[in-house]
Amino acid sequence: TIHIRCGQHEWTASRRYSEFAQLRDAFVRIAPSDPIPLLPPKSCWGRILDEQYLERRKLALEAFLHESMSHRNLCGSSEVRAFLQVPDEEPPAPPVGEGGIDDDDDVPPPPPPA
């Protein structure tokens, strides 16, 4: 589950690893010349066998999302709005460093601002 906070507005979006992969594919189509961040590898057994693996993948998925939001061509796209389930009255995308992902869906809360 991704927790999104943009200003005073907050909401959640539940996403699976395959939906992150679809989002990355969309990013490659939208901005083929931009360096699109990679996703962490997927493992069939990681969820069952290794909590540390899950935590690392969760952090990597969050990093993917945050890095992707730093690309102007991507952050306001309809694909991002749909992925984050942005309500019509909400701004296009949360600023980098806000929001996060719960471990129950393979993605974590963001790191504190530096």
C-alpha positions in Angstrom: 0.0 0.0 0.0 1.3 3.4 -1.0 0.6 6.3 1.3 0.4 9.6 -0.6 0.5 12.9 1.1 0.4 16.1 -1.0 0.0 19.2 1.1 -3.0 18.7 3.4 -4.4 15.9 1.3 -3.7 12.2 2.0 -4.8 8.9 0.4 -3.6 5.4 -0.2 -3.2 3.2 -3.3 -2.6 -0.5 -3.2 -0.2 -1.7 -5.9 1.5 -5.0 -6.7 5.0 -5.5 -8.1 3.5 -6.2 -11.6 1.9 -2.8 -11.6 5.2 -1.2 -10.8 6.6 -3.1 -13.9 3.7 -1.8 -16.0 4.4 1.7 -14.8 8.0 1.5 -15.7 7.1 0.2 -19.2 4.9 3.3 -19.6 7.7 5.5 -18.5 10.0 4.0 -21.2 7.3 4.8 -23.8 6.7 8.3 -22.5 10.3 9.3 -22.2 12.5 6.9 -24.2 15.6 9.1 -24.1 15.4 9.6 -20.3 17.2 7.3 -17.9 14.3 5.5 -16.3 15.2 3.9 -12.9 15.3 0.1 -12.8 13.0 -2.0 -10.6 14.5 -4.5 -8.1 14.4 -8.1 -9.3 11.4 -10.2 -8.5 11.7 -13.5 -6.7 9.0 -16.1 -6.4 10.2 -17.3 -3.1 11.4 -14.0 -1.5 8.2 -13.2 0.2 7.9 -16.6 1.9 11.6 -17.1 2.7 13.3 -13.9 3.6 12.0 -10.8 5.4 15.2 -8.9 4.7 14.7 -9.6 1.0 11.2 -8.1 1.2 12.5 -5.0 3.1 15.3 -4.5 0.5 12.8 -4.8 -2.4 10.3 -2.5 -0.6 13.0 0.2 -0.3 14.1 -0.3 -3.9 10.5 0.1 -5.1 10.1 3.3 -3.1 13.4 4.6 -4.5 12.1 3.8 -8.0 9.0 5.8 -7.4 10.8 8.8 -5.8 13.4 8.9 -8.6 10.7 8.6 -11.3 8.9 11.6 -9.7 11.9 13.7 -10.2 11.4 13.5 -14.0 9.2 16.3 -15.3 8.0 14.2 -18.2 6.8 11.5 -15.9 5.5 13.0 -12.6 2.4 14.6 -14.0 1.5 11.9 -16.5 -1.9 10.3 -16.6 0.0 7.0 -16.0 1.3 8.3 -12.7 -2.1 9.7 -11.7 -3.7 6.3 -12.4 -1.0 4.4 -10.6 -1.3 6.6 -7.5 -5.1 6.7 -7.8 -5.0 10.5 -7.6 -8.5 11.8 -7.0 -9.6 14.4 -9.6 -9.5 17.3 -7.2 -5.9 16.4 -6.1 -2.7 17.9 -7.5 -1.0 15.8 -10.3 1.7 14.1 -8.2 3.1 14.3 -4.7 6.4 16.1 -4.4 9.5 14.0 -4.0 10.0 13.1 -0.4 6.4 12.9 0.6 4.2 9.8 0.9 5.4 6.3 1.1 4.6 2.6 0.8 3.5 0.1 3.4 5.3 -3.3 3.7 2.0 -5.2 3.2 2.3 -4.6 -0.6 6.1 -4.7 -1.1 6.8 -0.9 -0.8 7.9 1.4 2.1 7.5 4.9 3.6 9.9 7.4 2.2 13.2 8.3 3.8 13.2 11.5 5.9 14.2 14.6 4.0 17.9 15.3 4.0 
